[in-house]
């Protein structure tokens, strides 16, 4: 059971947009930054969004992040087939003194 | 450009120990804070522990305390994670990752560890 809660799956057609949610509590999302990772099949997680809404160099602006209270969201616009992957949210947890993650959301581009 | 190169797949029996490595290139290990995260098949990510720059020591997730040891060999630029008393539910891919400015920004390719009799 993951500390952060994500929907297990999401889907949309090419060109459409999708939003993936990540819900936590006051000790993690509520008080710390949220980061998002994209994990393509058979590969390691890759940083996609950091500090709630910042994009690393090379990440298209089709990807955006936001945070409000104890929840965060990852939005992807103009979906492409190569966006089909697992997406994980992460945050530091002050009570556990460690990193906590969501269970991951498998995005299918229909 | 920093790279984290991990050791190869492991198969272990229940009750045994496994030691996986994470070799740093393009930087020096002493300049990096290495953390370890695992992912069981079809599951989410789970943090095992890593170097806390604030306390300047390695900290472990409560769930793994007493069963995991993380060490570093600066002479070979390699970090190690040893997990003991293996059980079938320790079957997972074990990743090392770099902590920088408060986030895990770059991950190694992972080491599949299978625990089976």
Backbone of each chain as ProteinMPNN parsed JSONL, in Angstrom:
{"seq_chain_A": "XXXXXXXXXXXXXXXXXXXXXXXXXXXXXXXXXXXXXXXXXXXXXXXXXXXXXXXXXXXXXXXXXXXXXXXXXXXXXXXXXXXXXXXXXXXXXXXXXXXXXXXXXXXXXX", "coords_chain_A": {"N_chain_A": [[0.845, -1.198, 0.0], [0.804, 2.047, -1.067], [2.005, 5.219, 0.162], [1.29, 7.63, -1.038], [-1.513, 8.349, -3.099], [-2.511, 7.277, -6.22], [-4.418, 7.049, -9.272], [-4.743, 3.782, -10.664], [-4.74, 3.499, -13.431], [-4.99, 5.253, -16.577], [-6.351, 6.66, -19.556], [-6.39, 7.844, -22.936], [-6.978, 9.304, -26.153], [-4.766, 9.85, -28.974], [-3.582, 13.2, -29.21], [-5.428, 14.19, -27.46], [-5.92, 15.392, -24.038], [-4.793, 14.556, -20.711], [-5.167, 14.078, -17.2], [-3.433, 13.254, -14.278], [-3.827, 12.328, -10.983], [-2.54, 12.805, -7.626], [-2.613, 12.005, -4.383], [-2.058, 12.897, -1.002], [-0.86, 13.589, 2.286], [-0.593, 15.868, 5.109], [1.992, 15.608, 6.012], [3.544, 14.968, 3.886], [2.885, 15.692, 0.828], [1.506, 17.977, 1.593], [3.373, 19.556, 2.916], [5.716, 19.536, 1.521], [7.663, 19.531, -1.563], [6.407, 18.156, -4.654], [7.3, 15.632, -6.912], [7.471, 14.294, -10.21], [7.727, 11.296, -12.094], [8.481, 9.685, -15.147], [8.14, 6.489, -16.428], [9.157, 4.499, -18.838], [8.347, 1.397, -20.492], [10.234, -1.238, -19.119], [12.386, 0.332, -18.356], [14.326, 2.644, -16.28], [12.919, 4.948, -13.864], [12.397, 8.315, -14.95], [13.067, 11.686, -14.353], [10.43, 13.935, -14.594], [8.79, 16.123, -13.856], [9.668, 18.529, -11.472], [9.731, 19.9, -8.173], [6.973, 20.515, -7.962], [6.064, 21.96, -10.323], [8.043, 22.44, -12.136], [9.95, 21.92, -15.105], [12.451, 19.675, -16.176], [15.3, 20.314, -18.294], [14.667, 19.637, -21.689], [12.266, 18.312, -21.406], [9.118, 18.302, -22.845], [6.808, 21.091, -23.128], [4.293, 20.153, -23.077], [3.868, 18.712, -20.883], [2.842, 19.31, -17.607], [2.775, 20.389, -14.184], [1.034, 20.631, -11.035], [0.128, 21.759, -7.735], [-1.933, 21.578, -4.886], [-2.724, 22.162, -1.657], [-2.944, 19.079, -0.135], [-2.749, 17.577, -2.387], [-1.682, 16.743, -5.719], [-1.184, 17.225, -9.251], [-0.579, 15.887, -12.49], [-0.509, 17.003, -15.706], [-0.993, 16.191, -19.067], [-0.851, 17.288, -22.287], [-1.969, 17.182, -25.741], [-1.563, 14.4, -26.423], [0.748, 11.797, -27.278], [1.812, 8.786, -28.879], [4.179, 7.917, -27.788], [4.029, 8.747, -25.19], [2.959, 6.807, -23.716], [3.253, 5.143, -20.798], [4.351, 4.449, -17.406], [3.511, 6.561, -14.706], [4.8, 8.191, -11.915], [4.306, 9.701, -8.742], [6.09, 11.555, -6.237], [7.267, 12.415, -2.955], [8.879, 13.946, -0.163], [8.513, 12.677, 3.107], [7.801, 14.003, 6.184], [7.094, 12.809, 8.606], [7.762, 10.107, 8.317], [10.355, 10.434, 7.692], [11.524, 10.008, 5.163], [11.51, 9.156, 1.612], [8.439, 9.022, -0.123], [6.174, 7.375, -2.323], [3.712, 7.335, -4.995], [1.507, 4.708, -6.136], [1.832, 4.52, -8.804], [0.702, 5.302, -12.108], [-0.62, 3.825, -14.897], [-0.458, 4.894, -18.088], [-2.339, 4.724, -20.954], [-2.275, 5.194, -24.366], [-4.696, 5.358, -26.566]], "CA_chain_A": [[0.0, 0.0, 0.0], [1.636, 3.225, -1.167], [1.6, 6.344, 1.009], [0.604, 8.552, -1.93], [-2.545, 7.636, -3.841], [-2.697, 7.598, -7.633], [-5.26, 6.069, -9.97], [-3.871, 2.77, -11.271], [-4.668, 3.591, -14.88], [-5.601, 6.366, -17.276], [-6.243, 6.462, -21.0], [-6.904, 8.897, -23.789], [-6.578, 9.107, -27.548], [-3.736, 10.813, -29.413], [-4.034, 14.574, -29.381], [-6.216, 14.612, -26.302], [-5.197, 15.659, -22.809], [-5.134, 13.692, -19.569], [-4.642, 14.545, -15.914], [-3.204, 12.187, -13.303], [-3.837, 12.905, -9.639], [-1.682, 12.218, -6.593], [-3.154, 12.496, -3.117], [-1.257, 12.534, 0.157], [-1.254, 14.182, 3.546], [0.108, 17.08, 5.539], [3.411, 15.338, 6.268], [4.283, 14.78, 2.629], [2.541, 16.694, -0.179], [1.072, 19.219, 2.231], [4.47, 20.373, 3.425], [6.928, 19.384, 0.724], [7.487, 19.534, -3.01], [6.038, 16.927, -5.343], [8.053, 15.374, -8.133], [6.844, 13.281, -11.056], [8.643, 10.509, -12.908], [7.949, 8.884, -16.25], [8.854, 5.226, -16.556], [8.833, 3.743, -20.034], [8.449, -0.048, -20.223], [11.544, -1.852, -19.011], [13.448, 1.302, -18.088], [14.313, 3.292, -14.977], [12.172, 6.211, -13.819], [13.078, 9.514, -15.433], [12.444, 12.874, -13.774], [9.567, 14.6, -15.576], [8.417, 17.393, -13.242], [10.214, 18.64, -10.136], [9.232, 21.021, -7.353], [5.543, 20.718, -8.253], [5.667, 22.431, -11.645], [9.206, 22.76, -12.959], [10.33, 20.893, -16.08], [13.886, 19.585, -16.515], [15.644, 20.593, -19.68], [14.351, 18.569, -22.617], [10.894, 17.823, -21.238], [8.222, 19.199, -23.598], [5.856, 21.855, -22.318], [3.018, 19.433, -23.029], [3.782, 18.166, -19.53], [2.791, 20.351, -16.596], [2.409, 19.91, -12.862], [0.469, 21.601, -10.111], [-0.093, 21.241, -6.38], [-2.83, 22.358, -4.059], [-2.953, 21.481, -0.389], [-2.326, 17.76, -0.007], [-2.884, 16.874, -3.66], [-0.928, 17.245, -6.863], [-1.658, 16.701, -10.529], [0.253, 15.938, -13.679], [-1.33, 17.132, -16.903], [-0.312, 15.967, -20.341], [-1.695, 17.718, -23.394], [-1.525, 16.74, -27.055], [-0.975, 13.065, -26.204], [1.416, 11.089, -28.361], [1.949, 7.358, -28.561], [5.369, 7.711, -26.962], [3.732, 9.099, -23.811], [2.453, 5.604, -23.039], [4.249, 4.836, -19.776], [3.89, 4.563, -16.023], [3.846, 7.855, -14.115], [4.879, 8.071, -10.465], [4.538, 10.918, -7.979], [6.971, 11.339, -5.087], [7.459, 13.547, -2.049], [9.525, 13.631, 1.114], [7.554, 12.601, 4.199], [8.458, 14.444, 7.408], [6.837, 11.861, 9.697], [8.507, 8.883, 8.053], [11.756, 10.796, 7.401], [11.941, 9.286, 3.969], [10.759, 9.398, 0.386], [7.25, 8.208, -0.354], [5.769, 7.385, -3.714], [2.423, 6.8, -5.349], [1.57, 3.372, -6.691], [2.049, 4.601, -10.239], [-0.457, 5.301, -13.011], [-0.282, 3.341, -16.235], [-1.148, 5.668, -19.101], [-2.498, 4.08, -22.252], [-2.686, 6.074, -25.452], [-5.527, 4.439, -27.354]], "C_chain_A": [[0.879, 1.247, 0.0], [1.091, 4.349, -0.308], [0.839, 7.379, 0.196], [-0.348, 7.756, -2.819], [-2.678, 8.168, -5.258], [-3.708, 6.629, -8.214], [-4.366, 5.056, -10.661], [-3.74, 2.909, -12.77], [-5.365, 4.852, -15.378], [-5.453, 6.102, -18.762], [-6.859, 7.645, -21.728], [-6.408, 8.625, -25.202], [-5.525, 10.146, -27.934], [-4.325, 12.197, -29.661], [-4.846, 15.1, -28.223], [-5.303, 14.931, -25.123], [-5.649, 14.712, -21.706], [-4.507, 14.289, -18.325], [-4.557, 13.365, -14.951], [-3.08, 12.819, -11.927], [-2.928, 12.13, -8.688], [-2.118, 12.835, -5.268], [-2.32, 12.011, -1.942], [-1.789, 13.155, 1.431], [-0.388, 15.369, 3.914], [1.605, 16.851, 5.737], [4.213, 15.14, 4.993], [3.909, 15.884, 1.629], [2.192, 18.027, 0.454], [2.205, 20.133, 2.668], [5.738, 20.326, 2.603], [6.607, 19.374, -0.771], [7.121, 18.146, -3.531], [6.848, 16.823, -6.636], [7.359, 14.248, -8.895], [7.903, 12.596, -11.917], [7.862, 9.788, -13.996], [8.787, 7.624, -16.361], [8.35, 4.485, -17.785], [9.036, 2.261, -19.757], [9.881, -0.542, -20.194], [12.695, -0.905, -18.726], [13.31, 1.883, -16.683], [13.432, 4.545, -15.015], [13.045, 7.377, -14.264], [12.324, 10.727, -14.892], [11.7, 13.661, -14.848], [9.169, 16.005, -15.119], [9.047, 17.424, -11.851], [9.705, 19.917, -9.465], [7.863, 21.474, -7.852], [5.239, 21.061, -9.701], [6.834, 22.736, -12.578], [9.539, 21.593, -13.895], [11.839, 20.869, -16.277], [14.084, 19.93, -17.988], [15.325, 19.386, -20.559], [12.951, 17.993, -22.482], [9.939, 18.805, -21.926], [7.231, 19.914, -22.69], [4.447, 21.281, -22.392], [2.788, 18.835, -21.636], [3.789, 19.321, -18.532], [2.328, 19.763, -15.276], [1.84, 21.028, -12.012], [0.272, 20.928, -8.762], [-1.026, 22.185, -5.642], [-3.105, 21.581, -2.783], [-2.196, 20.166, -0.321], [-2.493, 16.914, -1.262], [-2.065, 17.547, -4.743], [-1.476, 16.6, -8.122], [-0.588, 16.855, -11.589], [-0.68, 15.994, -14.873], [-0.467, 16.942, -18.136], [-1.277, 16.375, -21.441], [-1.136, 17.188, -24.704], [-0.861, 15.365, -27.002], [-0.382, 12.469, -27.475], [1.613, 9.649, -27.93], [3.139, 7.111, -27.643], [5.185, 8.148, -25.506], [3.204, 7.908, -23.017], [3.535, 5.084, -22.098], [3.567, 4.789, -18.418], [4.367, 5.897, -15.466], [3.738, 7.741, -12.598], [5.037, 9.449, -9.833], [5.363, 10.567, -6.744], [7.046, 12.599, -4.248], [8.221, 13.061, -0.827], [8.44, 13.63, 2.191], [8.258, 12.933, 5.516], [8.249, 13.463, 8.557], [7.657, 10.583, 9.54], [9.998, 9.146, 7.843], [12.289, 10.002, 6.219], [11.089, 9.669, 2.766], [9.563, 8.457, 0.311], [6.8, 8.406, -1.79], [4.305, 6.981, -3.841], [2.598, 5.414, -5.949], [1.822, 3.336, -8.189], [0.752, 4.547, -11.021], [0.001, 4.875, -14.39], [-1.127, 4.101, -17.25], [-1.159, 4.914, -20.421], [-2.977, 5.106, -23.258], [-3.386, 5.205, -26.488], [-5.319, 4.621, -28.857]], "O_chain_A": [[1.618, 1.484, 0.956], [-0.113, 4.439, -0.07], [-0.144, 7.946, 0.673], [-0.038, 6.642, -3.24], [-2.925, 9.355, -5.47], [-3.852, 5.511, -7.719], [-3.323, 5.43, -11.197], [-2.734, 2.485, -13.34], [-6.209, 5.433, -14.696], [-4.534, 5.4, -19.183], [-7.726, 8.345, -21.205], [-5.514, 7.804, -25.407], [-5.41, 11.192, -27.296], [-5.404, 12.346, -30.234], [-4.947, 16.31, -28.022], [-4.085, 14.766, -25.195], [-6.74, 14.144, -21.76], [-3.454, 14.925, -18.384], [-5.497, 12.58, -14.828], [-2.299, 13.752, -11.74], [-2.598, 10.966, -8.917], [-2.001, 14.044, -5.065], [-1.923, 10.847, -1.894], [-2.999, 13.242, 1.64], [0.445, 15.816, 3.126], [2.396, 17.789, 5.64], [5.443, 15.145, 5.03], [4.573, 16.92, 1.597], [2.535, 19.084, -0.076], [2.022, 21.346, 2.779], [6.723, 20.987, 2.931], [5.456, 19.23, -1.182], [7.468, 17.121, -2.945], [7.045, 17.808, -7.348], [6.741, 13.366, -8.299], [8.842, 13.228, -12.4], [6.733, 9.343, -13.786], [10.016, 7.693, -16.386], [7.259, 3.915, -17.778], [9.818, 1.901, -18.876], [10.652, -0.3, -21.123], [13.858, -1.292, -18.84], [12.319, 1.651, -15.99], [13.228, 5.131, -16.078], [14.246, 7.424, -14.0], [11.097, 10.788, -14.965], [12.27, 14.009, -15.881], [9.206, 16.955, -15.901], [8.965, 16.436, -11.121], [9.306, 20.875, -10.127], [7.636, 22.652, -8.124], [4.281, 20.539, -10.271], [6.632, 23.234, -13.686], [9.421, 20.428, -13.516], [12.45, 21.91, -16.519], [13.164, 19.848, -18.802], [15.667, 18.253, -20.219], [12.499, 17.259, -23.36], [9.95, 19.999, -21.625], [6.864, 19.414, -21.627], [3.511, 21.855, -21.836], [1.663, 18.5, -21.266], [4.642, 20.205, -18.604], [1.591, 18.777, -15.24], [2.12, 22.207, -12.231], [0.251, 19.701, -8.655], [-0.93, 23.408, -5.753], [-3.652, 20.479, -2.821], [-0.97, 20.133, -0.433], [-2.394, 15.688, -1.212], [-1.793, 18.746, -4.696], [-2.143, 15.567, -8.071], [0.193, 17.806, -11.59], [-1.543, 15.131, -15.035], [0.643, 17.467, -18.229], [-2.395, 15.865, -21.514], [0.027, 16.792, -24.776], [0.261, 15.188, -27.477], [-0.919, 12.612, -28.573], [1.582, 9.34, -26.738], [3.111, 6.201, -26.815], [6.075, 7.947, -24.681], [3.026, 7.988, -21.801], [4.596, 4.642, -22.539], [2.371, 5.051, -18.293], [5.495, 6.316, -15.724], [2.736, 7.266, -12.063], [5.808, 10.274, -10.323], [5.338, 9.433, -6.266], [6.909, 13.71, -4.759], [8.194, 11.872, -0.508], [7.553, 14.484, 2.185], [9.191, 12.24, 5.921], [9.135, 13.3, 9.396], [8.18, 10.048, 10.517], [10.805, 8.217, 7.818], [13.365, 9.408, 6.278], [10.1, 10.394, 2.877], [9.655, 7.273, 0.632], [7.015, 9.459, -2.391], [3.728, 6.376, -2.937], [3.72, 4.996, -6.237], [2.002, 2.269, -8.776], [-0.182, 3.838, -10.647], [0.894, 5.483, -14.979], [-2.351, 3.973, -17.274], [-0.112, 4.519, -20.935], [-3.966, 5.803, -23.028], [-2.752, 4.42, -27.194], [-5.944, 3.925, -29.656]]}, "seq_chain_B": "XXXXXXXXXXXXXXXXXXXXXXXXXXXXXXXXXXXXXXXXXXXXXXXXXXXXXXXXXXXXXXXXXXXXXXXXXXXXXXXXXXXXXXXXXXXXXXXXXXXXXXXXXXXXXXXXXXXXX", "coords_chain_B": {"N_chain_B": [[28.714, 14.623, -17.541], [26.923, 12.799, -15.378], [26.899, 9.307, -14.704], [25.269, 6.363, -13.619], [26.157, 3.188, -13.05], [24.99, 0.002, -12.775], [25.21, -3.239, -11.153], [24.839, -6.689, -12.344], [21.924, -8.867, -12.892], [20.509, -10.769, -10.165], [19.991, -13.912, -8.558], [18.626, -15.315, -5.766], [18.366, -17.453, -2.865], [15.704, -17.878, -0.48], [16.309, -16.337, 2.672], [18.951, -15.81, 2.209], [21.551, -13.322, 1.444], [21.882, -10.328, -0.53], [24.002, -8.297, -2.482], [24.152, -5.376, -4.12], [25.562, -3.218, -6.589], [26.551, 0.173, -7.445], [28.052, 2.033, -9.627], [29.746, 5.054, -10.036], [30.225, 7.315, -12.669], [31.677, 10.049, -14.475], [31.539, 11.82, -12.485], [32.379, 12.229, -9.01], [32.024, 9.906, -6.355], [32.027, 10.963, -3.804], [30.991, 13.427, -4.178], [28.369, 13.003, -4.55], [25.06, 12.214, -3.355], [23.807, 9.233, -2.711], [20.917, 7.289, -3.14], [18.644, 4.524, -2.548], [16.129, 2.719, -4.198], [13.389, 0.541, -4.64], [11.459, -1.619, -6.827], [8.9, -3.731, -6.931], [7.594, -6.42, -8.96], [5.113, -5.161, -11.093], [4.377, -3.278, -9.249], [4.484, -0.218, -7.202], [7.013, 2.322, -6.506], [9.5, 2.037, -3.935], [11.182, 3.374, -1.249], [14.377, 2.663, 0.113], [16.503, 3.777, 1.493], [19.245, 6.11, 2.095], [21.928, 8.53, 1.628], [21.845, 11.185, 3.804], [22.276, 14.488, 3.408], [21.903, 16.525, 5.219], [22.173, 15.485, 7.807], [24.484, 14.249, 7.369], [24.839, 11.479, 7.147], [24.029, 8.031, 6.471], [20.669, 7.183, 6.114], [17.984, 4.973, 6.882], [14.981, 3.479, 5.628], [12.316, 2.83, 7.842], [11.091, 0.359, 7.568], [13.07, -1.303, 6.653], [15.167, -1.237, 8.382], [17.81, -2.769, 10.126], [17.965, -4.81, 8.37], [19.075, -3.932, 6.069], [22.045, -2.631, 4.63], [23.908, 0.114, 3.669], [26.686, 1.096, 1.879], [29.751, 2.794, 0.933], [32.426, 2.957, -1.355], [34.896, 4.936, -1.884], [37.239, 4.737, -3.251], [36.801, 3.157, -5.449], [34.734, 4.439, -6.527], [32.15, 3.521, -6.017], [28.919, 2.686, -4.86], [27.175, 0.633, -2.512], [24.489, -1.625, -1.79], [23.284, -3.754, 0.555], [21.081, -6.316, 1.224], [19.64, -8.362, 3.605], [18.495, -11.594, 4.89], [16.625, -12.496, 2.943], [13.379, -12.568, 1.439], [10.612, -13.915, -0.423], [9.05, -11.764, -1.188], [10.872, -9.772, -1.517], [11.685, -9.803, -4.05], [12.424, -7.857, -6.741], [13.192, -4.916, -8.722], [16.102, -3.177, -8.128], [17.05, 0.072, -7.692], [19.612, 2.553, -7.865], [19.886, 6.003, -7.068], [20.497, 9.463, -7.66], [20.589, 11.985, -5.247], [19.905, 15.324, -5.394], [19.871, 18.695, -4.555], [17.584, 18.273, -3.035], [15.973, 16.449, -4.437], [15.417, 13.316, -6.119], [17.044, 12.965, -8.836], [18.285, 11.581, -10.93], [18.489, 8.3, -12.1], [19.916, 5.013, -11.795], [20.109, 2.131, -14.041], [18.971, -0.057, -12.814], [18.78, -3.158, -10.95], [17.722, -6.357, -11.368], [16.484, -8.458, -8.88], [15.882, -11.66, -7.908], [14.166, -13.678, -5.667], [14.025, -16.88, -4.837], [13.294, -20.28, -4.191]], "CA_chain_B": [[27.421, 13.964, -17.444], [27.042, 11.693, -14.424], [26.25, 8.038, -15.029], [25.229, 5.37, -12.549], [26.2, 1.881, -13.686], [24.671, -0.98, -11.749], [25.636, -4.614, -11.374], [23.895, -7.521, -13.082], [20.808, -9.526, -12.217], [20.864, -11.725, -9.119], [18.99, -14.874, -8.113], [19.014, -15.739, -4.424], [17.424, -18.295, -2.144], [15.178, -17.253, 0.746], [17.218, -16.361, 3.805], [20.29, -15.36, 1.799], [21.764, -11.883, 1.316], [22.283, -9.863, -1.85], [24.719, -7.021, -2.448], [24.148, -4.786, -5.453], [26.467, -2.087, -6.658], [26.184, 1.338, -8.242], [29.328, 2.692, -9.896], [29.588, 6.423, -10.528], [31.178, 7.85, -13.643], [31.355, 11.422, -14.84], [31.57, 12.596, -11.252], [32.983, 11.43, -7.943], [31.03, 9.439, -5.397], [32.012, 11.842, -2.637], [30.201, 14.615, -4.522], [26.977, 12.608, -4.763], [24.296, 11.565, -2.294], [23.166, 8.105, -3.388], [19.78, 6.654, -2.495], [18.225, 3.251, -3.132], [14.679, 2.567, -4.331], [13.099, -0.722, -5.323], [10.145, -1.736, -7.469], [8.465, -5.108, -7.101], [6.874, -6.59, -10.23], [3.774, -4.617, -11.168], [4.091, -2.436, -8.079], [5.058, 1.116, -7.188], [8.384, 2.497, -6.034], [9.641, 1.958, -2.477], [12.495, 3.888, -0.831], [15.055, 1.85, 1.124], [17.366, 4.615, 2.303], [20.283, 6.82, 1.363], [22.75, 9.493, 2.362], [21.169, 12.434, 4.149], [23.31, 15.523, 3.504], [21.664, 17.358, 6.383], [22.749, 14.796, 8.959], [25.766, 13.681, 6.918], [24.9, 10.053, 7.436], [23.055, 7.23, 5.74], [19.442, 6.894, 6.854], [17.264, 3.841, 6.324], [13.539, 3.401, 5.857], [11.999, 2.045, 9.049], [10.713, -0.996, 7.175], [14.241, -2.096, 6.293], [16.207, -1.118, 9.4], [18.248, -4.05, 10.652], [18.07, -5.779, 7.285], [19.768, -3.321, 4.938], [23.251, -1.854, 4.911], [24.395, 0.848, 2.497], [28.076, 1.497, 2.063], [30.379, 3.454, -0.202], [33.864, 2.781, -1.531], [35.285, 6.076, -2.721], [38.405, 4.387, -4.089], [36.297, 2.6, -6.705], [33.576, 5.268, -6.915], [31.016, 2.586, -6.053], [28.033, 2.546, -3.705], [26.629, -0.718, -2.382], [23.312, -1.86, -0.953], [23.176, -5.167, 0.909], [19.832, -6.669, 1.886], [19.792, -9.707, 4.159], [17.283, -12.354, 5.252], [15.735, -12.273, 1.804], [12.105, -13.273, 1.332], [10.1, -13.869, -1.806], [8.528, -10.429, -1.504], [11.992, -8.871, -1.824], [11.88, -9.854, -5.495], [12.187, -6.501, -7.228], [14.314, -4.235, -9.365], [16.696, -2.26, -7.167], [17.65, 1.215, -8.364], [20.285, 3.624, -7.14], [19.489, 7.295, -7.616], [21.236, 10.603, -7.13], [19.829, 13.047, -4.585], [20.537, 16.616, -5.595], [18.979, 19.816, -4.246], [16.336, 17.811, -2.452], [15.172, 15.529, -5.235], [16.084, 12.187, -6.756], [16.892, 13.429, -10.208], [18.826, 10.689, -11.943], [18.451, 6.933, -11.6], [20.615, 3.971, -12.523], [19.217, 1.281, -14.834], [18.295, -1.039, -11.974], [19.272, -4.532, -10.848], [16.66, -7.303, -10.994], [16.832, -9.452, -7.866], [14.824, -12.668, -7.77], [14.314, -14.525, -4.49], [13.238, -18.075, -5.114], [13.933, -21.546, -3.823]], "C_chain_B": [[27.572, 12.753, -16.519], [26.315, 10.472, -14.955], [26.328, 7.127, -13.819], [25.122, 4.012, -13.215], [26.009, 0.821, -12.613], [25.092, -2.384, -12.156], [24.515, -5.429, -12.022], [22.86, -8.212, -12.209], [21.292, -10.583, -11.223], [19.674, -12.671, -8.87], [19.465, -15.428, -6.774], [17.931, -16.631, -3.813], [16.886, -17.527, -0.93], [16.155, -17.427, 1.901], [18.618, -15.88, 3.483], [20.367, -13.836, 1.808], [22.123, -11.567, -0.128], [22.96, -8.503, -1.686], [24.778, -6.495, -3.869], [24.989, -3.526, -5.431], [25.969, -1.015, -7.618], [27.454, 2.153, -8.439], [29.078, 4.041, -10.548], [30.649, 6.728, -11.572], [30.715, 9.242, -14.047], [31.281, 12.354, -13.643], [32.301, 11.748, -10.222], [31.921, 11.106, -6.906], [30.916, 10.39, -4.208], [31.213, 13.126, -2.897], [28.716, 14.307, -4.657], [26.364, 12.055, -3.485], [23.453, 10.489, -2.957], [22.041, 7.538, -2.518], [19.406, 5.387, -3.242], [16.702, 3.131, -3.068], [14.43, 1.241, -5.041], [11.687, -0.708, -5.892], [9.845, -3.213, -7.677], [7.662, -5.224, -8.395], [5.45, -6.066, -10.172], [3.392, -3.69, -10.038], [4.738, -1.063, -8.219], [6.485, 1.131, -6.644], [8.415, 2.541, -4.502], [11.062, 2.363, -2.092], [13.085, 3.024, 0.27], [15.924, 2.707, 2.039], [18.38, 5.329, 1.433], [20.989, 7.843, 2.241], [21.97, 10.781, 2.559], [22.216, 13.524, 4.319], [23.134, 16.43, 4.711], [22.305, 16.781, 7.631], [24.112, 14.177, 8.64], [25.91, 12.219, 7.341], [23.849, 9.337, 6.593], [21.854, 6.954, 6.641], [18.664, 5.808, 6.121], [15.77, 3.966, 6.584], [13.272, 2.457, 7.023], [11.745, 0.58, 8.716], [11.927, -1.901, 6.957], [15.353, -2.027, 7.334], [16.52, -2.479, 10.0], [18.449, -5.097, 9.576], [18.846, -5.237, 6.099], [20.988, -2.552, 5.426], [23.695, -1.194, 3.612], [25.798, 1.35, 2.797], [28.604, 2.158, 0.799], [31.875, 3.189, -0.188], [34.332, 3.882, -2.46], [36.472, 5.733, -3.627], [37.973, 3.815, -5.428], [35.065, 3.354, -7.199], [32.29, 4.433, -6.976], [30.245, 2.601, -4.733], [27.423, 1.154, -3.711], [25.387, -0.706, -1.489], [23.223, -3.355, -0.714], [21.903, -5.399, 1.702], [19.924, -8.123, 2.333], [18.438, -10.339, 4.477], [16.214, -12.225, 4.174], [14.493, -13.155, 1.869], [11.618, -13.151, -0.104], [9.579, -12.486, -2.165], [9.622, -9.368, -1.618], [12.346, -8.939, -3.303], [11.474, -8.524, -6.096], [13.368, -6.059, -8.076], [14.806, -3.172, -8.383], [17.459, -1.173, -7.916], [18.492, 2.033, -7.381], [19.899, 4.929, -7.838], [20.289, 8.396, -6.936], [20.273, 11.578, -6.477], [20.585, 14.349, -4.806], [19.51, 17.712, -5.368], [17.592, 19.322, -3.842], [15.454, 16.956, -3.334], [16.054, 14.446, -5.837], [15.985, 12.406, -8.255], [17.364, 12.458, -11.266], [18.975, 9.293, -11.355], [19.319, 6.008, -12.438], [19.618, 3.063, -13.221], [18.497, 0.21, -14.027], [18.921, -2.415, -12.039], [18.103, -5.442, -10.486], [17.186, -8.316, -9.98], [15.634, -10.382, -7.71], [15.131, -13.534, -6.558], [13.399, -15.726, -4.672], [14.012, -19.311, -4.692], [13.946, -22.504, -5.008]], "O_chain_B": [[28.274, 11.798, -16.851], [25.257, 10.58, -15.574], [27.32, 7.118, -13.09], [24.123, 3.71, -13.867], [26.778, 0.753, -11.655], [25.301, -2.677, -13.333], [23.403, -4.94, -12.224], [22.905, -8.155, -10.98], [22.338, -11.205, -11.412], [18.513, -12.27, -8.961], [20.575, -15.948, -6.667], [16.759, -16.572, -4.186], [17.551, -16.626, -0.419], [16.745, -18.491, 2.091], [19.393, -15.574, 4.39], [19.397, -13.149, 2.128], [22.607, -12.43, -0.861], [22.551, -7.678, -0.87], [25.398, -7.115, -4.733], [25.116, -2.856, -4.406], [25.109, -1.247, -8.467], [27.886, 2.874, -7.54], [28.296, 4.155, -11.493], [31.829, 6.434, -11.377], [29.531, 9.57, -13.973], [30.991, 13.542, -13.786], [32.788, 10.663, -10.54], [31.041, 11.916, -6.616], [29.827, 10.593, -3.672], [30.812, 13.821, -1.962], [27.899, 15.208, -4.852], [27.062, 11.498, -2.638], [22.501, 10.79, -3.678], [22.208, 7.338, -1.315], [19.785, 5.188, -4.396], [16.078, 3.399, -2.042], [15.18, 0.864, -5.942], [10.841, 0.095, -5.498], [10.473, -3.866, -8.51], [7.111, -4.232, -8.873], [4.668, -6.471, -9.312], [2.22, -3.349, -9.879], [5.434, -0.774, -9.192], [7.075, 0.087, -6.364], [7.479, 3.021, -3.863], [12.03, 1.761, -2.555], [12.406, 2.687, 1.239], [16.069, 2.403, 3.223], [18.389, 5.185, 0.211], [20.689, 7.995, 3.425], [21.495, 11.389, 1.599], [22.979, 13.489, 5.285], [24.097, 17.038, 5.179], [22.91, 17.507, 8.419], [24.796, 13.654, 9.519], [26.958, 11.79, 7.823], [22.914, 9.948, 6.076], [22.01, 6.541, 7.79], [18.684, 5.736, 4.892], [15.344, 4.486, 7.615], [13.921, 1.421, 7.165], [12.124, -0.319, 9.466], [11.822, -3.123, 7.063], [16.378, -2.691, 7.183], [15.619, -3.246, 10.34], [19.034, -6.15, 9.829], [19.238, -5.998, 5.215], [20.969, -1.915, 6.48], [23.84, -1.857, 2.584], [26.051, 1.95, 3.841], [27.985, 2.089, -0.263], [32.508, 3.197, 0.868], [34.185, 3.782, -3.678], [36.675, 6.378, -4.655], [38.678, 3.959, -6.427], [34.432, 2.951, -8.175], [31.457, 4.614, -7.865], [30.825, 2.538, -3.649], [27.184, 0.569, -4.767], [25.259, 0.104, -0.571], [23.101, -4.136, -1.658], [21.673, -4.758, 2.728], [20.245, -9.007, 1.538], [17.388, -9.708, 4.351], [15.062, -11.891, 4.451], [14.542, -14.312, 2.288], [12.156, -12.375, -0.893], [9.656, -12.078, -3.323], [9.321, -8.188, -1.796], [13.222, -8.205, -3.76], [10.321, -8.107, -5.981], [14.398, -6.729, -8.141], [14.023, -2.37, -7.875], [18.39, -1.455, -8.671], [18.129, 2.184, -6.214], [19.622, 4.951, -9.038], [20.701, 8.266, -5.783], [19.263, 11.956, -7.07], [21.758, 14.465, -4.452], [18.41, 17.668, -5.92], [16.571, 19.876, -4.249], [14.284, 16.753, -3.01], [17.255, 14.627, -6.037], [14.974, 12.077, -8.875], [16.886, 12.507, -12.4], [19.513, 9.119, -10.261], [19.446, 6.194, -13.649], [18.411, 3.201, -13.023], [17.519, -0.371, -14.5], [19.516, -2.795, -13.047], [17.543, -5.311, -9.398], [18.215, -8.953, -10.206], [14.521, -9.944, -7.419], [16.235, -14.066, -6.437], [12.174, -15.608, -4.662], [15.235, -19.372, -4.825], [14.445, -23.623, -4.891]]}, "name": "protein", "num_of_chains": 2, "seq": "XXXXXXXXXXXXXXXXXXXXXXXXXXXXXXXXXXXXXXXXXXXXXXXXXXXXXXXXXXXXXXXXXXXXXXXXXXXXXXXXXXXXXXXXXXXXXXXXXXXXXXXXXXXXXXXXXXXXXXXXXXXXXXXXXXXXXXXXXXXXXXXXXXXXXXXXXXXXXXXXXXXXXXXXXXXXXXXXXXXXXXXXXXXXXXXXXXXXXXXXXXXXXXXXXXXXXXXXXXXXXXXXXXX"}
